[in-house]
Amino acid sequence: VQDLFFQLDDLHATLVDPDVTTVRLVLNPEKMVIKEAQRTYTYLNLFGYPTDLVICNRMLPASVNDAYFADWKASQATYRHQVEETFAPLPILDVPLFGKEIAGIQSLGELARAVYGESDPTEIRHRGRTQVTEQVDGEYLLKLKLPFASKGDIRLLTVGDELVVHVGHQKRNVILPRRLVGLPPLGARFEGDTLTIRFAKEERDGGRTSR
């Protein structure tokens, strides 16, 4: 048992070391898929696993101009923009929808070239956690990296396990860690490029609150 503990401890150290391991989120530009990727990203940040890239899969190529696909392309464009808002400042790469099943070494090579081009796939694309939860002086603090946000009015809305942050004309949807679900936000402030949101320790009701 002791040997297993040491092995797991070593494995954890490897997984949280950003110079050794990073996670890459792969998603389709669809509503529920994006929500699940958000949830995954929240818990990766919560437990310190570094994420350096988001890959948006099955994007219709620009060469597809058939009117039959017009609504699908418009939907993908909308959700692609949502991916940018949700996961910034993580870089985002697109993968086109292939006309065949991706199976076998040759097809995987084609897929890799479509994603990374001539760049090195092992290159670390982003360093640092973009979402951190802390407990300070009887309050919870949720810190979000928003390097490109205008420092305008901040509006917060919580619905169930989701926090919607409006900063000026920009919006960020965040799936809250379980410990923050149902807690009312007390306010928010910018510190450099980091937005810090304060949550009170109060009884959870799972309802809808805004501020």
Secondary structure, DSSP 8 states (H G I E B T S, - for coil): -HHHHHHHHHHHHHHT-TTT--EEEEE-SSHHHHHHHHHHHHHHHHTT--EEEEEEEEE--TT---GGGHHHHHHHHHHHHHHHHHHTTS-EEEEE--SS---SHHHHHHHHHHHHTTS-TTS----S-SEEEEEETTEEEEEEE-TT-----EEEEEETTEEEEEETTEEEEEE--GGGTT--EEEEEEETTEEEEEEE-------EEE-
